[in-house]
Amino acid sequence: MAKARVHVTLKAGVLDPQGKAVQGALARLGFTGVDSVRQGKYLEIELGEADPEAARAVVADMCRRLLANTVIEDYAIDVGE
């Protein structure tokens, strides 16, 4: 069994209004010096696949087909036990 951890983030240059809202809220709460905030998604996926490379390939296909909008988002996959 393998566990995949997937981080999906907006590509550089893509506007991030949610990140801007969080940055503004942090400033209002007194957190100074926050230059920028970028938001994203984190997913944990447990797979019945024992081979880490095969698991990575399956999760990459999931990302391309559903989990990430590859036009505006990047994704990173970490596969472990």
HTML snippet that shows the backbone in 3Dmol.js (N, CA, C, O; Angstrom):
<script src="https://3Dmol.org/build/3Dmol-min.js"></script>
<div id="view" style="width:600px;height:400px;position:relative"></div>
<script>
const pdb = `
ATOM      1  N   MET A   1       0.853  -1.176   0.000  1.00  0.00           N
ATOM      2  CA  MET A   1       0.000   0.000   0.000  1.00  0.00           C
ATOM      3  C   MET A   1       0.898   1.240   0.000  1.00  0.00           C
ATOM      4  O   MET A   1       1.929   1.270   0.673  1.00  0.00           O
ATOM      5  N   ALA A   2       0.506   2.235  -0.743  1.00  0.00           N
ATOM      6  CA  ALA A   2       1.263   3.481  -0.828  1.00  0.00           C
ATOM      7  C   ALA A   2       0.355   4.646  -0.463  1.00  0.00           C
ATOM      8  O   ALA A   2      -0.854   4.612  -0.688  1.00  0.00           O
ATOM      9  N   LYS A   3       0.968   5.675   0.104  1.00  0.00           N
ATOM     10  CA  LYS A   3       0.235   6.908   0.381  1.00  0.00           C
ATOM     11  C   LYS A   3       0.881   8.015  -0.449  1.00  0.00           C
ATOM     12  O   LYS A   3       2.091   8.235  -0.387  1.00  0.00           O
ATOM     13  N   ALA A   4       0.057   8.697  -1.218  1.00  0.00           N
ATOM     14  CA  ALA A   4       0.538   9.813  -2.035  1.00  0.00           C
ATOM     15  C   ALA A   4       0.081  11.116  -1.404  1.00  0.00           C
ATOM     16  O   ALA A   4      -1.069  11.256  -0.988  1.00  0.00           O
ATOM     17  N   ARG A   5       0.994  12.057  -1.342  1.00  0.00           N
ATOM     18  CA  ARG A   5       0.680  13.404  -0.879  1.00  0.00           C
ATOM     19  C   ARG A   5       0.804  14.320  -2.084  1.00  0.00           C
ATOM     20  O   ARG A   5       1.843  14.361  -2.744  1.00  0.00           O
ATOM     21  N   VAL A   6      -0.261  15.052  -2.363  1.00  0.00           N
ATOM     22  CA  VAL A   6      -0.306  15.894  -3.555  1.00  0.00           C
ATOM     23  C   VAL A   6      -0.505  17.349  -3.127  1.00  0.00           C
ATOM     24  O   VAL A   6      -1.420  17.668  -2.368  1.00  0.00           O
ATOM     25  N   HIS A   7       0.362  18.214  -3.624  1.00  0.00           N
ATOM     26  CA  HIS A   7       0.229  19.655  -3.414  1.00  0.00           C
ATOM     27  C   HIS A   7      -0.116  20.283  -4.762  1.00  0.00           C
ATOM     28  O   HIS A   7       0.623  20.131  -5.735  1.00  0.00           O
ATOM     29  N   VAL A   8      -1.232  20.980  -4.810  1.00  0.00           N
ATOM     30  CA  VAL A   8      -1.660  21.672  -6.031  1.00  0.00           C
ATOM     31  C   VAL A   8      -1.593  23.169  -5.745  1.00  0.00           C
ATOM     32  O   VAL A   8      -2.202  23.651  -4.790  1.00  0.00           O
ATOM     33  N   THR A   9      -0.855  23.899  -6.571  1.00  0.00           N
ATOM     34  CA  THR A   9      -0.695  25.343  -6.385  1.00  0.00           C
ATOM     35  C   THR A   9      -0.898  26.069  -7.705  1.00  0.00           C
ATOM     36  O   THR A   9      -0.707  25.505  -8.782  1.00  0.00           O
ATOM     37  N   LEU A  10      -1.287  27.322  -7.598  1.00  0.00           N
ATOM     38  CA  LEU A  10      -1.426  28.136  -8.808  1.00  0.00           C
ATOM     39  C   LEU A  10      -0.052  28.385  -9.421  1.00  0.00           C
ATOM     40  O   LEU A  10       0.934  28.556  -8.704  1.00  0.00           O
ATOM     41  N   LYS A  11       0.005  28.404 -10.727  1.00  0.00           N
ATOM     42  CA  LYS A  11       1.252  28.708 -11.420  1.00  0.00           C
ATOM     43  C   LYS A  11       1.652  30.148 -11.153  1.00  0.00           C
ATOM     44  O   LYS A  11       0.808  31.003 -10.887  1.00  0.00           O
ATOM     45  N   ALA A  12       2.948  30.401 -11.228  1.00  0.00           N
ATOM     46  CA  ALA A  12       3.454  31.765 -11.069  1.00  0.00           C
ATOM     47  C   ALA A  12       2.800  32.654 -12.119  1.00  0.00           C
ATOM     48  O   ALA A  12       2.665  32.260 -13.277  1.00  0.00           O
ATOM     49  N   GLY A  13       2.403  33.832 -11.718  1.00  0.00           N
ATOM     50  CA  GLY A  13       1.789  34.771 -12.639  1.00  0.00           C
ATOM     51  C   GLY A  13       0.272  34.687 -12.700  1.00  0.00           C
ATOM     52  O   GLY A  13      -0.369  35.580 -13.253  1.00  0.00           O
ATOM     53  N   VAL A  14      -0.313  33.634 -12.144  1.00  0.00           N
ATOM     54  CA  VAL A  14      -1.770  33.513 -12.098  1.00  0.00           C
ATOM     55  C   VAL A  14      -2.262  34.276 -10.873  1.00  0.00           C
ATOM     56  O   VAL A  14      -1.762  34.070  -9.768  1.00  0.00           O
ATOM     57  N   LEU A  15      -3.232  35.148 -11.068  1.00  0.00           N
ATOM     58  CA  LEU A  15      -3.768  35.921  -9.960  1.00  0.00           C
ATOM     59  C   LEU A  15      -4.375  35.001  -8.908  1.00  0.00           C
ATOM     60  O   LEU A  15      -4.999  33.992  -9.236  1.00  0.00           O
ATOM     61  N   ASP A  16      -4.184  35.362  -7.638  1.00  0.00           N
ATOM     62  CA  ASP A  16      -4.667  34.550  -6.531  1.00  0.00           C
ATOM     63  C   ASP A  16      -5.482  35.419  -5.572  1.00  0.00           C
ATOM     64  O   ASP A  16      -4.963  35.855  -4.545  1.00  0.00           O
ATOM     65  N   PRO A  17      -6.750  35.673  -5.896  1.00  0.00           N
ATOM     66  CA  PRO A  17      -7.556  36.544  -5.035  1.00  0.00           C
ATOM     67  C   PRO A  17      -7.746  35.991  -3.628  1.00  0.00           C
ATOM     68  O   PRO A  17      -7.821  36.770  -2.677  1.00  0.00           O
ATOM     69  N   GLN A  18      -7.824  34.680  -3.466  1.00  0.00           N
ATOM     70  CA  GLN A  18      -7.961  34.106  -2.130  1.00  0.00           C
ATOM     71  C   GLN A  18      -6.687  34.344  -1.317  1.00  0.00           C
ATOM     72  O   GLN A  18      -6.759  34.657  -0.129  1.00  0.00           O
ATOM     73  N   GLY A  19      -5.549  34.200  -1.938  1.00  0.00           N
ATOM     74  CA  GLY A  19      -4.283  34.494  -1.262  1.00  0.00           C
ATOM     75  C   GLY A  19      -4.203  35.952  -0.841  1.00  0.00           C
ATOM     76  O   GLY A  19      -3.730  36.256   0.254  1.00  0.00           O
ATOM     77  N   LYS A  20      -4.664  36.863  -1.704  1.00  0.00           N
ATOM     78  CA  LYS A  20      -4.692  38.296  -1.373  1.00  0.00           C
ATOM     79  C   LYS A  20      -5.613  38.557  -0.192  1.00  0.00           C
ATOM     80  O   LYS A  20      -5.286  39.359   0.683  1.00  0.00           O
ATOM     81  N   ALA A  21      -6.769  37.886  -0.155  1.00  0.00           N
ATOM     82  CA  ALA A  21      -7.706  38.056   0.957  1.00  0.00           C
ATOM     83  C   ALA A  21      -7.079  37.585   2.267  1.00  0.00           C
ATOM     84  O   ALA A  21      -7.237  38.240   3.298  1.00  0.00           O
ATOM     85  N   VAL A  22      -6.372  36.460   2.236  1.00  0.00           N
ATOM     86  CA  VAL A  22      -5.705  35.959   3.432  1.00  0.00           C
ATOM     87  C   VAL A  22      -4.612  36.927   3.866  1.00  0.00           C
ATOM     88  O   VAL A  22      -4.461  37.199   5.057  1.00  0.00           O
ATOM     89  N   GLN A  23      -3.860  37.441   2.920  1.00  0.00           N
ATOM     90  CA  GLN A  23      -2.808  38.416   3.235  1.00  0.00           C
ATOM     91  C   GLN A  23      -3.405  39.645   3.915  1.00  0.00           C
ATOM     92  O   GLN A  23      -2.861  40.131   4.906  1.00  0.00           O
ATOM     93  N   GLY A  24      -4.512  40.147   3.392  1.00  0.00           N
ATOM     94  CA  GLY A  24      -5.173  41.301   3.995  1.00  0.00           C
ATOM     95  C   GLY A  24      -5.678  40.997   5.402  1.00  0.00           C
ATOM     96  O   GLY A  24      -5.552  41.829   6.300  1.00  0.00           O
ATOM     97  N   ALA A  25      -6.247  39.815   5.597  1.00  0.00           N
ATOM     98  CA  ALA A  25      -6.737  39.424   6.922  1.00  0.00           C
ATOM     99  C   ALA A  25      -5.585  39.309   7.912  1.00  0.00           C
ATOM    100  O   ALA A  25      -5.715  39.713   9.068  1.00  0.00           O
ATOM    101  N   LEU A  26      -4.480  38.770   7.472  1.00  0.00           N
ATOM    102  CA  LEU A  26      -3.310  38.681   8.350  1.00  0.00           C
ATOM    103  C   LEU A  26      -2.836  40.063   8.772  1.00  0.00           C
ATOM    104  O   LEU A  26      -2.495  40.281   9.935  1.00  0.00           O
ATOM    105  N   ALA A  27      -2.815  40.999   7.824  1.00  0.00           N
ATOM    106  CA  ALA A  27      -2.407  42.372   8.141  1.00  0.00           C
ATOM    107  C   ALA A  27      -3.360  42.999   9.156  1.00  0.00           C
ATOM    108  O   ALA A  27      -2.921  43.674  10.087  1.00  0.00           O
ATOM    109  N   ARG A  28      -4.647  42.781   8.980  1.00  0.00           N
ATOM    110  CA  ARG A  28      -5.627  43.325   9.926  1.00  0.00           C
ATOM    111  C   ARG A  28      -5.491  42.712  11.321  1.00  0.00           C
ATOM    112  O   ARG A  28      -5.847  43.344  12.316  1.00  0.00           O
ATOM    113  N   LEU A  29      -4.988  41.508  11.392  1.00  0.00           N
ATOM    114  CA  LEU A  29      -4.762  40.850  12.677  1.00  0.00           C
ATOM    115  C   LEU A  29      -3.419  41.237  13.303  1.00  0.00           C
ATOM    116  O   LEU A  29      -3.072  40.775  14.390  1.00  0.00           O
ATOM    117  N   GLY A  30      -2.674  42.089  12.602  1.00  0.00           N
ATOM    118  CA  GLY A  30      -1.422  42.593  13.160  1.00  0.00           C
ATOM    119  C   GLY A  30      -0.171  41.852  12.725  1.00  0.00           C
ATOM    120  O   GLY A  30       0.915  42.125  13.236  1.00  0.00           O
ATOM    121  N   PHE A  31      -0.302  40.922  11.795  1.00  0.00           N
ATOM    122  CA  PHE A  31       0.875  40.214  11.296  1.00  0.00           C
ATOM    123  C   PHE A  31       1.529  41.062  10.204  1.00  0.00           C
ATOM    124  O   PHE A  31       1.074  41.078   9.061  1.00  0.00           O
ATOM    125  N   THR A  32       2.581  41.750  10.564  1.00  0.00           N
ATOM    126  CA  THR A  32       3.260  42.637   9.614  1.00  0.00           C
ATOM    127  C   THR A  32       4.365  41.871   8.884  1.00  0.00           C
ATOM    128  O   THR A  32       4.818  40.823   9.344  1.00  0.00           O
ATOM    129  N   GLY A  33       4.780  42.399   7.768  1.00  0.00           N
ATOM    130  CA  GLY A  33       5.888  41.808   7.026  1.00  0.00           C
ATOM    131  C   GLY A  33       5.497  40.643   6.135  1.00  0.00           C
ATOM    132  O   GLY A  33       6.379  39.966   5.607  1.00  0.00           O
ATOM    133  N   VAL A  34       4.208  40.383   5.948  1.00  0.00           N
ATOM    134  CA  VAL A  34       3.780  39.308   5.037  1.00  0.00           C
ATOM    135  C   VAL A  34       3.725  39.909   3.638  1.00  0.00           C
ATOM    136  O   VAL A  34       2.828  40.693   3.327  1.00  0.00           O
ATOM    137  N   ASP A  35       4.679  39.541   2.804  1.00  0.00           N
ATOM    138  CA  ASP A  35       4.789  40.127   1.469  1.00  0.00           C
ATOM    139  C   ASP A  35       3.781  39.552   0.483  1.00  0.00           C
ATOM    140  O   ASP A  35       3.296  40.268  -0.392  1.00  0.00           O
ATOM    141  N   SER A  36       3.461  38.269   0.614  1.00  0.00           N
ATOM    142  CA  SER A  36       2.464  37.677  -0.267  1.00  0.00           C
ATOM    143  C   SER A  36       2.007  36.347   0.314  1.00  0.00           C
ATOM    144  O   SER A  36       2.701  35.725   1.118  1.00  0.00           O
ATOM    145  N   VAL A  37       0.820  35.928  -0.115  1.00  0.00           N
ATOM    146  CA  VAL A  37       0.270  34.627   0.268  1.00  0.00           C
ATOM    147  C   VAL A  37      -0.277  33.988  -1.000  1.00  0.00           C
ATOM    148  O   VAL A  37      -0.991  34.628  -1.772  1.00  0.00           O
ATOM    149  N   ARG A  38       0.062  32.734  -1.203  1.00  0.00           N
ATOM    150  CA  ARG A  38      -0.482  31.954  -2.318  1.00  0.00           C
ATOM    151  C   ARG A  38      -1.193  30.756  -1.699  1.00  0.00           C
ATOM    152  O   ARG A  38      -0.628  30.082  -0.838  1.00  0.00           O
ATOM    153  N   GLN A  39      -2.399  30.488  -2.115  1.00  0.00           N
ATOM    154  CA  GLN A  39      -3.153  29.374  -1.576  1.00  0.00           C
ATOM    155  C   GLN A  39      -3.100  28.187  -2.534  1.00  0.00           C
ATOM    156  O   GLN A  39      -2.785  28.336  -3.714  1.00  0.00           O
ATOM    157  N   GLY A  40      -3.411  27.021  -2.009  1.00  0.00           N
ATOM    158  CA  GLY A  40      -3.413  25.827  -2.829  1.00  0.00           C
ATOM    159  C   GLY A  40      -4.240  24.738  -2.179  1.00  0.00           C
ATOM    160  O   GLY A  40      -5.035  24.999  -1.275  1.00  0.00           O
ATOM    161  N   LYS A  41      -4.046  23.511  -2.647  1.00  0.00           N
ATOM    162  CA  LYS A  41      -4.766  22.357  -2.120  1.00  0.00           C
ATOM    163  C   LYS A  41      -3.751  21.288  -1.721  1.00  0.00           C
ATOM    164  O   LYS A  41      -2.691  21.152  -2.332  1.00  0.00           O
ATOM    165  N   TYR A  42      -4.104  20.536  -0.681  1.00  0.00           N
ATOM    166  CA  TYR A  42      -3.293  19.405  -0.242  1.00  0.00           C
ATOM    167  C   TYR A  42      -4.203  18.192  -0.165  1.00  0.00           C
ATOM    168  O   TYR A  42      -5.274  18.252   0.439  1.00  0.00           O
ATOM    169  N   LEU A  43      -3.784  17.093  -0.775  1.00  0.00           N
ATOM    170  CA  LEU A  43      -4.577  15.869  -0.759  1.00  0.00           C
ATOM    171  C   LEU A  43      -3.694  14.699  -0.338  1.00  0.00           C
ATOM    172  O   LEU A  43      -2.519  14.637  -0.699  1.00  0.00           O
ATOM    173  N   GLU A  44      -4.265  13.775   0.424  1.00  0.00           N
ATOM    174  CA  GLU A  44      -3.614  12.504   0.736  1.00  0.00           C
ATOM    175  C   GLU A  44      -4.447  11.393   0.114  1.00  0.00           C
ATOM    176  O   GLU A  44      -5.657  11.309   0.329  1.00  0.00           O
ATOM    177  N   ILE A  45      -3.791  10.554  -0.652  1.00  0.00           N
ATOM    178  CA  ILE A  45      -4.484   9.482  -1.362  1.00  0.00           C
ATOM    179  C   ILE A  45      -3.803   8.161  -1.021  1.00  0.00           C
ATOM    180  O   ILE A  45      -2.605   8.000  -1.254  1.00  0.00           O
ATOM    181  N   GLU A  46      -4.558   7.224  -0.472  1.00  0.00           N
ATOM    182  CA  GLU A  46      -4.039   5.892  -0.189  1.00  0.00           C
ATOM    183  C   GLU A  46      -4.365   4.974  -1.355  1.00  0.00           C
ATOM    184  O   GLU A  46      -5.502   4.907  -1.823  1.00  0.00           O
ATOM    185  N   LEU A  47      -3.343   4.275  -1.807  1.00  0.00           N
ATOM    186  CA  LEU A  47      -3.475   3.399  -2.980  1.00  0.00           C
ATOM    187  C   LEU A  47      -3.108   1.967  -2.614  1.00  0.00           C
ATOM    188  O   LEU A  47      -2.273   1.741  -1.738  1.00  0.00           O
ATOM    189  N   GLY A  48      -3.717   1.025  -3.266  1.00  0.00           N
ATOM    190  CA  GLY A  48      -3.380  -0.378  -3.082  1.00  0.00           C
ATOM    191  C   GLY A  48      -2.109  -0.778  -3.814  1.00  0.00           C
ATOM    192  O   GLY A  48      -1.670  -1.923  -3.710  1.00  0.00           O
ATOM    193  N   GLU A  49      -1.517   0.140  -4.545  1.00  0.00           N
ATOM    194  CA  GLU A  49      -0.321  -0.117  -5.352  1.00  0.00           C
ATOM    195  C   GLU A  49       0.916  -0.192  -4.453  1.00  0.00           C
ATOM    196  O   GLU A  49       1.149   0.707  -3.646  1.00  0.00           O
ATOM    197  N   ALA A  50       1.711  -1.264  -4.589  1.00  0.00           N
ATOM    198  CA  ALA A  50       2.912  -1.433  -3.773  1.00  0.00           C
ATOM    199  C   ALA A  50       4.127  -0.743  -4.389  1.00  0.00           C
ATOM    200  O   ALA A  50       5.014  -0.299  -3.661  1.00  0.00           O
ATOM    201  N   ASP A  51       4.181  -0.647  -5.705  1.00  0.00           N
ATOM    202  CA  ASP A  51       5.328  -0.048  -6.386  1.00  0.00           C
ATOM    203  C   ASP A  51       5.198   1.480  -6.379  1.00  0.00           C
ATOM    204  O   ASP A  51       4.240   2.012  -6.939  1.00  0.00           O
ATOM    205  N   PRO A  52       6.149   2.198  -5.753  1.00  0.00           N
ATOM    206  CA  PRO A  52       6.046   3.657  -5.657  1.00  0.00           C
ATOM    207  C   PRO A  52       5.984   4.362  -7.019  1.00  0.00           C
ATOM    208  O   PRO A  52       5.259   5.345  -7.174  1.00  0.00           O
ATOM    209  N   GLU A  53       6.733   3.870  -7.990  1.00  0.00           N
ATOM    210  CA  GLU A  53       6.714   4.523  -9.303  1.00  0.00           C
ATOM    211  C   GLU A  53       5.383   4.322 -10.017  1.00  0.00           C
ATOM    212  O   GLU A  53       4.889   5.228 -10.687  1.00  0.00           O
ATOM    213  N   ALA A  54       4.807   3.135  -9.872  1.00  0.00           N
ATOM    214  CA  ALA A  54       3.493   2.884 -10.459  1.00  0.00           C
ATOM    215  C   ALA A  54       2.444   3.746  -9.755  1.00  0.00           C
ATOM    216  O   ALA A  54       1.554   4.296 -10.403  1.00  0.00           O
ATOM    217  N   ALA A  55       2.549   3.860  -8.437  1.00  0.00           N
ATOM    218  CA  ALA A  55       1.619   4.713  -7.688  1.00  0.00           C
ATOM    219  C   ALA A  55       1.740   6.163  -8.139  1.00  0.00           C
ATOM    220  O   ALA A  55       0.733   6.846  -8.326  1.00  0.00           O
ATOM    221  N   ARG A  56       2.980   6.634  -8.314  1.00  0.00           N
ATOM    222  CA  ARG A  56       3.202   8.015  -8.771  1.00  0.00           C
ATOM    223  C   ARG A  56       2.571   8.240 -10.143  1.00  0.00           C
ATOM    224  O   ARG A  56       1.978   9.290 -10.394  1.00  0.00           O
ATOM    225  N   ALA A  57       2.697   7.265 -11.019  1.00  0.00           N
ATOM    226  CA  ALA A  57       2.121   7.396 -12.365  1.00  0.00           C
ATOM    227  C   ALA A  57       0.596   7.474 -12.307  1.00  0.00           C
ATOM    228  O   ALA A  57      -0.017   8.264 -13.024  1.00  0.00           O
ATOM    229  N   VAL A  58      -0.012   6.653 -11.452  1.00  0.00           N
ATOM    230  CA  VAL A  58      -1.469   6.674 -11.317  1.00  0.00           C
ATOM    231  C   VAL A  58      -1.933   8.018 -10.765  1.00  0.00           C
ATOM    232  O   VAL A  58      -2.903   8.596 -11.257  1.00  0.00           O
ATOM    233  N   VAL A  59      -1.239   8.511  -9.743  1.00  0.00           N
ATOM    234  CA  VAL A  59      -1.625   9.795  -9.132  1.00  0.00           C
ATOM    235  C   VAL A  59      -1.385  10.944 -10.110  1.00  0.00           C
ATOM    236  O   VAL A  59      -2.176  11.886 -10.150  1.00  0.00           O
ATOM    237  N   ALA A  60      -0.329  10.885 -10.886  1.00  0.00           N
ATOM    238  CA  ALA A  60      -0.089  11.924 -11.896  1.00  0.00           C
ATOM    239  C   ALA A  60      -1.230  11.962 -12.902  1.00  0.00           C
ATOM    240  O   ALA A  60      -1.656  13.037 -13.325  1.00  0.00           O
ATOM    241  N   ASP A  61      -1.724  10.790 -13.284  1.00  0.00           N
ATOM    242  CA  ASP A  61      -2.873  10.730 -14.193  1.00  0.00           C
ATOM    243  C   ASP A  61      -4.106  11.336 -13.528  1.00  0.00           C
ATOM    244  O   ASP A  61      -4.863  12.061 -14.173  1.00  0.00           O
ATOM    245  N   MET A  62      -4.315  11.044 -12.233  1.00  0.00           N
ATOM    246  CA  MET A  62      -5.423  11.655 -11.490  1.00  0.00           C
ATOM    247  C   MET A  62      -5.319  13.174 -11.502  1.00  0.00           C
ATOM    248  O   MET A  62      -6.311  13.876 -11.694  1.00  0.00           O
ATOM    249  N   CYS A  63      -4.098  13.673 -11.293  1.00  0.00           N
ATOM    250  CA  CYS A  63      -3.895  15.124 -11.284  1.00  0.00           C
ATOM    251  C   CYS A  63      -4.221  15.741 -12.631  1.00  0.00           C
ATOM    252  O   CYS A  63      -4.924  16.748 -12.708  1.00  0.00           O
ATOM    253  N   ARG A  64      -3.712  15.136 -13.685  1.00  0.00           N
ATOM    254  CA  ARG A  64      -3.952  15.669 -15.028  1.00  0.00           C
ATOM    255  C   ARG A  64      -5.428  15.636 -15.406  1.00  0.00           C
ATOM    256  O   ARG A  64      -5.916  16.527 -16.102  1.00  0.00           O
ATOM    257  N   ARG A  65      -6.141  14.600 -14.944  1.00  0.00           N
ATOM    258  CA  ARG A  65      -7.527  14.413 -15.375  1.00  0.00           C
ATOM    259  C   ARG A  65      -8.563  15.043 -14.453  1.00  0.00           C
ATOM    260  O   ARG A  65      -9.672  15.341 -14.897  1.00  0.00           O
ATOM    261  N   LEU A  66      -8.227  15.258 -13.162  1.00  0.00           N
ATOM    262  CA  LEU A  66      -9.240  15.744 -12.238  1.00  0.00           C
ATOM    263  C   LEU A  66      -8.724  16.698 -11.158  1.00  0.00           C
ATOM    264  O   LEU A  66      -9.317  17.754 -10.937  1.00  0.00           O
ATOM    265  N   LEU A  67      -7.651  16.349 -10.497  1.00  0.00           N
ATOM    266  CA  LEU A  67      -7.259  17.047  -9.278  1.00  0.00           C
ATOM    267  C   LEU A  67      -6.663  18.427  -9.502  1.00  0.00           C
ATOM    268  O   LEU A  67      -6.747  19.282  -8.620  1.00  0.00           O
ATOM    269  N   ALA A  68      -6.066  18.662 -10.660  1.00  0.00           N
ATOM    270  CA  ALA A  68      -5.450  19.958 -10.948  1.00  0.00           C
ATOM    271  C   ALA A  68      -5.918  20.463 -12.306  1.00  0.00           C
ATOM    272  O   ALA A  68      -6.085  19.694 -13.253  1.00  0.00           O
ATOM    273  N   ASN A  69      -6.122  21.759 -12.377  1.00  0.00           N
ATOM    274  CA  ASN A  69      -6.381  22.406 -13.665  1.00  0.00           C
ATOM    275  C   ASN A  69      -5.017  22.795 -14.211  1.00  0.00           C
ATOM    276  O   ASN A  69      -4.482  23.848 -13.864  1.00  0.00           O
ATOM    277  N   THR A  70      -4.454  21.947 -15.066  1.00  0.00           N
ATOM    278  CA  THR A  70      -3.064  22.115 -15.494  1.00  0.00           C
ATOM    279  C   THR A  70      -2.825  23.357 -16.349  1.00  0.00           C
ATOM    280  O   THR A  70      -1.680  23.690 -16.654  1.00  0.00           O
ATOM    281  N   VAL A  71      -3.889  24.035 -16.732  1.00  0.00           N
ATOM    282  CA  VAL A  71      -3.717  25.297 -17.453  1.00  0.00           C
ATOM    283  C   VAL A  71      -3.206  26.377 -16.496  1.00  0.00           C
ATOM    284  O   VAL A  71      -2.366  27.196 -16.865  1.00  0.00           O
ATOM    285  N   ILE A  72      -3.725  26.369 -15.257  1.00  0.00           N
ATOM    286  CA  ILE A  72      -3.359  27.418 -14.297  1.00  0.00           C
ATOM    287  C   ILE A  72      -2.723  26.883 -13.011  1.00  0.00           C
ATOM    288  O   ILE A  72      -2.311  27.670 -12.158  1.00  0.00           O
ATOM    289  N   GLU A  73      -2.636  25.556 -12.858  1.00  0.00           N
ATOM    290  CA  GLU A  73      -2.097  24.991 -11.627  1.00  0.00           C
ATOM    291  C   GLU A  73      -0.957  24.017 -11.907  1.00  0.00           C
ATOM    292  O   GLU A  73      -0.927  23.331 -12.928  1.00  0.00           O
ATOM    293  N   ASP A  74      -0.017  23.984 -10.956  1.00  0.00           N
ATOM    294  CA  ASP A  74       1.042  22.989 -10.940  1.00  0.00           C
ATOM    295  C   ASP A  74       0.724  22.000  -9.832  1.00  0.00           C
ATOM    296  O   ASP A  74      -0.058  22.302  -8.931  1.00  0.00           O
ATOM    297  N   TYR A  75       1.322  20.830  -9.897  1.00  0.00           N
ATOM    298  CA  TYR A  75       1.152  19.872  -8.817  1.00  0.00           C
ATOM    299  C   TYR A  75       2.475  19.168  -8.528  1.00  0.00           C
ATOM    300  O   TYR A  75       3.322  19.013  -9.408  1.00  0.00           O
ATOM    301  N   ALA A  76       2.629  18.747  -7.275  1.00  0.00           N
ATOM    302  CA  ALA A  76       3.799  17.988  -6.850  1.00  0.00           C
ATOM    303  C   ALA A  76       3.304  16.763  -6.104  1.00  0.00           C
ATOM    304  O   ALA A  76       2.372  16.844  -5.305  1.00  0.00           O
ATOM    305  N   ILE A  77       3.934  15.627  -6.371  1.00  0.00           N
ATOM    306  CA  ILE A  77       3.509  14.362  -5.796  1.00  0.00           C
ATOM    307  C   ILE A  77       4.654  13.773  -4.988  1.00  0.00           C
ATOM    308  O   ILE A  77       5.791  13.707  -5.455  1.00  0.00           O
ATOM    309  N   ASP A  78       4.337  13.341  -3.756  1.00  0.00           N
ATOM    310  CA  ASP A  78       5.292  12.618  -2.911  1.00  0.00           C
ATOM    311  C   ASP A  78       4.632  11.296  -2.562  1.00  0.00           C
ATOM    312  O   ASP A  78       3.532  11.272  -2.009  1.00  0.00           O
ATOM    313  N   VAL A  79       5.309  10.180  -2.888  1.00  0.00           N
ATOM    314  CA  VAL A  79       4.749   8.865  -2.598  1.00  0.00           C
ATOM    315  C   VAL A  79       5.602   8.197  -1.530  1.00  0.00           C
ATOM    316  O   VAL A  79       6.825   8.122  -1.642  1.00  0.00           O
ATOM    317  N   GLY A  80       4.930   7.717  -0.499  1.00  0.00           N
ATOM    318  CA  GLY A  80       5.614   7.001   0.582  1.00  0.00           C
ATOM    319  C   GLY A  80       4.697   5.917   1.108  1.00  0.00           C
ATOM    320  O   GLY A  80       3.698   5.558   0.486  1.00  0.00           O
ATOM    321  N   GLU A  81       5.068   5.402   2.280  1.00  0.00           N
ATOM    322  CA  GLU A  81       4.250   4.356   2.897  1.00  0.00           C
ATOM    323  C   GLU A  81       3.270   4.935   3.869  1.00  0.00           C
ATOM    324  O   GLU A  81       2.499   4.197   4.482  1.00  0.00           O
TER     325      GLU A  81
END
`;
const viewer = $3Dmol.createViewer("view");
viewer.addModel(pdb, "pdb");
viewer.setStyle({}, {cartoon: {color: "spectrum"}});
viewer.zoomTo();
viewer.render();
</script>
